[in-house]
Amino acid sequence: MRLLILLASTTMLAACGGAGPQSAGSVAPSGGGTGGGDGSGDTHTFVNPTTQKVYKAIGSTHSYQYQVVNAGDPGARQGSQLYQGDANTVRNSNLTVDYNPRDAIFNVSFSNGLAGTTATSRFQDPLHRTDFGGALEPQFGTPDLESATFGMQGINYLESGSGNNVVRRPGGEFIFDLIDTGAPGSRDVTTFFYQTPGTETQYVTFAGYLRNTAGVVESDIDNPDGSTSTLLTQTNTFERGAFAYGELAAADDIPTTGTGSFEGAMLATMVFNNLPDTLGNTDTYFQWIAGRATTSVDFGANTFALSLDGNVGAPLFDGTSRAHSVLENAQFRANGAGQIDLVAAGGFLGQFNEAWIVNPGGGRLDINIAGSSIDGAFYGPNGEEVGGGYRIVGGTPDERIDILGTFVGRGN
């Protein structure tokens, strides 16, 4: 039996965030059973969990660490940059979620040394549940997936973290000031969000997370003219990830003949900076992408094709240049294909052959793909749903382009 590849936690908590009263799930599974589970004979169900579970997640994560001196001032730029990313396979993932339905508490871990991600969070306080539209909202950089830009339903948000001696400046940028200039300040907040199981698919769904960490210090420097200048340095570490999770189908339940088409949601986190050669600007900003995925499968030939169609959200600005090429509400498209290999891969795997972005107004940005991956699996009775993760890495010299995400789908 294959390992359960996906996110345990989200499957079972339905936090407040656009899904109404919270429960383990709000829609009963369709007929045909509960899916393959983890091969232990457990009767755990995806929409309405009854037992504590630890799931492995499939998807991708990335991180970006850098410094900004005097953020918000003219000429402020990102320096000391370190970017890392990694896509997990179905059977090779250290990303886990542990959920206990008895107490509605779960622990998530998105620690991945290859991606530079270290987020681990325990969501136990009912106040960790949050949503858009009130006095308290998810932190800056969290995608409002139920907004007009993305148009999704049943999205739940959980958030925890801490801050010390910093206050964020008014406006739409990730910049902090020290409350006590004689002491350093810090902020470290993790937000986890997911679609309520049963909203669209019964045995698999998608989730994402972000962690925004900032350290702020003030220092004095001596100028050549004998005067002294005060510098405020902010060190940011941003983490992002997107995953699919659910109840895996048993390998012997997956069809060996015929074809199938699966429709569902896609989510991605992206960095896109093609400006270093043209503008000499290495400032890089995270953006979310959300939309639809179509997975076409030929079970007899053991092949599949994946098509992604998403809208791009606004960049996460930080008091630097704001120079970027992909505008809010741009369209993202990508097509890929590959093989089904239940024995070696535990599902299906492949690559992308094309990807591009169309900005509002019609400007097209084609991505020169240096590397890519698609990793997925079948879920539910007879493999009636699919889910997985993907990555697209740009290959043009002097560009930082990386798109990492997840997709799910239900058979038509």
HUUR-V263921 format. One record per residue. N is the residue number from 1. SS is DSSP state (A for helix, B for strand, O for the rest). PHI is phi in radians with two decimals (NA if undefined). Layout:
BEGIN
[[N & SS & PHI] [N & SS & PHI]]
END
This chain:
BEGIN
[[1 & O & NA] [2 & O & -1.38] [3 & O & -1.22] [4 & O & -1.13] [5 & O & -1.74] [6 & O & -2.34] [7 & O & -1.07] [8 & A & -1.06] [9 & A & -1.13] [10 & A & -1.10] [11 & A & -0.99] [12 & A & -2.03] [13 & O & -1.78] [14 & O & -2.13] [15 & O & -1.31] [16 & O & -1.16] [17 & O & 0.51] [18 & O & 1.40] [19 & O & -2.04] [20 & O & 1.36] [21 & O & -0.97] [22 & O & -1.58] [23 & O & -2.71] [24 & O & -1.13] [25 & O & -3.04] [26 & O & -2.02] [27 & O & -2.24] [28 & O & -1.27] [29 & O & -1.08] [30 & O & -1.26] [31 & O & -1.08] [32 & O & 2.02] [33 & O & 1.89] [34 & O & -1.97] [35 & O & 1.66] [36 & O & -1.40] [37 & O & 1.04] [38 & O & -1.99] [39 & O & 1.50] [40 & O & -1.63] [41 & O & 1.46] [42 & O & -1.14] [43 & O & -1.63] [44 & O & -0.89] [45 & O & -2.03] [46 & O & -1.30] [47 & O & -1.33] [48 & O & -2.19] [49 & O & -1.22] [50 & O & -2.14] [51 & O & -2.27] [52 & O & -1.17] [53 & B & -2.43] [54 & B & -2.05] [55 & B & -1.97] [56 & B & -1.66] [57 & O & -1.69] [58 & B & -2.06] [59 & B & 2.80] [60 & B & -2.52] [61 & B & -2.41] [62 & B & -2.66] [63 & B & -2.51] [64 & B & -2.53] [65 & B & -2.06] [66 & B & -2.91] [67 & B & -2.10] [68 & B & -2.26] [69 & B & -1.73] [70 & O & 0.91] [71 & O & -0.97] [72 & O & 1.66] [73 & O & -1.43] [74 & O & -1.00] [75 & O & 1.55] [76 & O & -1.12] [77 & O & -2.40] [78 & B & -1.39] [79 & B & -2.32] [80 & B & 0.90] [81 & B & -1.49] [82 & B & -2.47] [83 & B & -1.96] [84 & B & -2.53] [85 & B & -2.65] [86 & B & -2.79] [87 & B & -1.90] [88 & O & -1.55] [89 & O & -1.60] [90 & O & -1.03] [91 & O & -1.83] [92 & O & -2.29] [93 & O & -2.63] [94 & O & -1.71] [95 & O & -1.53] [96 & B & -2.39] [97 & B & -2.38] [98 & B & -2.01] [99 & B & -2.15] [100 & B & -2.06] [101 & O & -1.16] [102 & O & -1.10] [103 & O & -1.98] [104 & O & 0.95] [105 & B & -2.11] [106 & B & -2.50] [107 & B & -1.95] [108 & B & -2.06] [109 & B & -2.37] [110 & O & -2.05] [111 & O & -1.35] [112 & B & -2.57] [113 & O & -1.06] [114 & O & -1.22] [115 & O & -1.77] [116 & O & 1.22] [117 & B & -1.77] [118 & O & -2.35] [119 & O & -1.11] [120 & B & -2.40] [121 & B & -2.44] [122 & B & -2.04] [123 & B & -1.76] [124 & O & -2.20] [125 & O & -1.51] [126 & A & -0.94] [127 & A & -1.28] [128 & A & -1.16] [129 & B & -1.34] [130 & B & -2.51] [131 & O & -2.85] [132 & O & -1.47] [133 & O & 1.85] [134 & O & -2.07] [135 & O & -1.16] [136 & O & -1.83] [137 & O & -2.38] [138 & O & -1.01] [139 & O & -1.12] [140 & O & -1.00] [141 & O & 1.73] [142 & O & -1.42] [143 & O & -1.33] [144 & O & -1.49] [145 & O & -1.25] [146 & O & -1.66] [147 & O & -1.30] [148 & O & -1.11] [149 & O & -1.10] [150 & O & -1.92] [151 & O & 1.17] [152 & O & -1.60] [153 & O & -2.30] [154 & O & 1.19] [155 & B & -1.58] [156 & B & -2.07] [157 & B & -2.19] [158 & B & -2.23] [159 & B & -2.56] [160 & B & -2.62] [161 & B & 2.80] [162 & B & -2.64] [163 & B & -2.59] [164 & B & -2.56] [165 & O & 1.11] [166 & B & -2.32] [167 & B & -2.33] [168 & B & -1.35] [169 & O & -1.16] [170 & O & -1.08] [171 & O & 1.93] [172 & O & -1.74] [173 & O & -2.31] [174 & O & -1.54] [175 & O & -2.30] [176 & B & -2.14] [177 & B & -2.05] [178 & B & -1.39] [179 & O & -1.28] [180 & O & -1.94] [181 & O & -1.17] [182 & O & -1.53] [183 & O & -2.37] [184 & O & -1.28] [185 & B & -2.22] [186 & B & -2.71] [187 & B & -2.59] [188 & B & -2.64] [189 & B & -2.30] [190 & B & -2.02] [191 & B & -2.10] [192 & B & -2.09] [193 & B & -2.42] [194 & B & -2.80] [195 & B & -1.59] [196 & O & -0.97] [197 & O & -0.97] [198 & O & 1.72] [199 & O & -1.08] [200 & O & -2.32] [201 & O & -1.96] [202 & O & -1.70] [203 & O & -2.14] [204 & B & -2.62] [205 & B & -2.61] [206 & B & -2.20] [207 & B & -2.65] [208 & B & -2.57] [209 & B & -2.60] [210 & B & -2.49] [211 & B & -2.25] [212 & B & -1.91] [213 & B & -2.10] [214 & B & -2.40] [215 & B & -2.12] [216 & B & -2.20] [217 & B & -2.37] [218 & B & -2.01] [219 & B & -2.50] [220 & B & -1.85] [221 & B & -2.22] [222 & B & -1.55] [223 & O & -1.54] [224 & O & -1.03] [225 & O & -1.48] [226 & O & 1.62] [227 & O & -1.40] [228 & B & -2.12] [229 & B & -2.01] [230 & B & -1.79] [231 & B & -2.00] [232 & B & -1.86] [233 & B & -1.92] [234 & B & -1.99] [235 & B & -1.83] [236 & B & -1.86] [237 & B & -2.26] [238 & B & -1.89] [239 & B & -2.13] [240 & B & -2.49] [241 & B & -2.84] [242 & B & -2.50] [243 & B & -2.50] [244 & B & -1.97] [245 & B & -2.79] [246 & B & 2.90] [247 & O & -1.73] [248 & B & -1.12] [249 & O & -1.32] [250 & O & -1.19] [251 & A & -1.01] [252 & A & -1.39] [253 & A & -1.64] [254 & O & -1.40] [255 & O & -1.01] [256 & O & -2.00] [257 & O & -2.40] [258 & O & 1.52] [259 & B & -2.27] [260 & B & -2.66] [261 & B & -2.19] [262 & B & -2.12] [263 & B & -2.04] [264 & B & -3.06] [265 & B & -1.57] [266 & B & -2.32] [267 & B & -2.46] [268 & B & -2.58] [269 & B & -2.08] [270 & B & -2.36] [271 & B & -2.05] [272 & B & -2.49] [273 & B & -2.30] [274 & O & -1.88] [275 & O & -1.79] [276 & A & -0.96] [277 & A & -1.33] [278 & A & -1.49] [279 & A & -2.03] [280 & O & 1.19] [281 & O & -2.02] [282 & O & -1.76] [283 & O & -1.05] [284 & O & -2.24] [285 & O & -2.25] [286 & B & -1.33] [287 & B & -2.44] [288 & B & -1.65] [289 & B & -2.24] [290 & B & -2.54] [291 & B & 3.07] [292 & B & -2.14] [293 & B & -2.29] [294 & B & -2.14] [295 & B & -2.02] [296 & B & -1.85] [297 & B & -2.18] [298 & B & -1.95] [299 & O & -1.17] [300 & O & -1.19] [301 & O & -1.58] [302 & O & 1.01] [303 & B & -2.27] [304 & B & -2.59] [305 & B & -2.37] [306 & B & -2.19] [307 & B & -2.19] [308 & B & -1.99] [309 & B & -2.52] [310 & B & -2.38] [311 & B & -1.84] [312 & B & -1.73] [313 & O & -1.54] [314 & O & -1.27] [315 & O & -1.23] [316 & O & -1.60] [317 & O & -1.40] [318 & O & -2.52] [319 & O & 1.48] [320 & O & -1.85] [321 & O & -1.13] [322 & O & 1.18] [323 & O & -1.25] [324 & O & -2.73] [325 & O & -1.78] [326 & O & -1.62] [327 & O & -1.53] [328 & O & -1.01] [329 & O & 1.30] [330 & O & -1.15] [331 & B & -1.80] [332 & B & -1.96] [333 & B & -2.36] [334 & B & -2.74] [335 & B & -2.34] [336 & B & -2.59] [337 & B & -2.79] [338 & B & 3.12] [339 & B & -2.03] [340 & B & -1.58] [341 & B & -2.52] [342 & O & -1.21] [343 & O & -1.35] [344 & O & -1.43] [345 & O & -1.91] [346 & O & 1.30] [347 & B & 3.00] [348 & B & -2.39] [349 & B & -2.64] [350 & B & -2.98] [351 & B & -2.46] [352 & B & -1.63] [353 & B & -1.87] [354 & B & -2.81] [355 & B & -2.74] [356 & B & -2.73] [357 & B & -2.29] [358 & B & -2.07] [359 & O & -1.31] [360 & O & -0.94] [361 & O & 1.78] [362 & O & 1.82] [363 & O & -1.16] [364 & B & -1.82] [365 & B & -2.11] [366 & B & -1.46] [367 & O & -1.66] [368 & O & -1.41] [369 & B & -1.43] [370 & B & -1.55] [371 & B & -2.73] [372 & B & -2.77] [373 & B & -2.68] [374 & B & -2.31] [375 & B & -2.28] [376 & B & -2.57] [377 & B & -2.67] [378 & B & -1.78] [379 & B & -2.32] [380 & O & 1.39] [381 & A & -1.01] [382 & A & 1.05] [383 & A & 1.07] [384 & O & -1.40] [385 & B & -2.38] [386 & B & -2.29] [387 & B & -2.84] [388 & B & 3.12] [389 & B & -2.32] [390 & B & -2.72] [391 & B & -2.63] [392 & B & -2.27] [393 & B & -1.92] [394 & B & -1.23] [395 & O & -2.07] [396 & O & -1.31] [397 & O & -0.99] [398 & O & 1.09] [399 & O & -2.32] [400 & B & -2.06] [401 & B & -2.25] [402 & B & -2.66] [403 & B & -2.17] [404 & B & -2.22] [405 & B & -2.82] [406 & B & -2.53] [407 & B & -2.56] [408 & B & -2.43] [409 & B & -2.93] [410 & B & -2.02] [411 & B & -1.12] [412 & O & -1.42]]
END
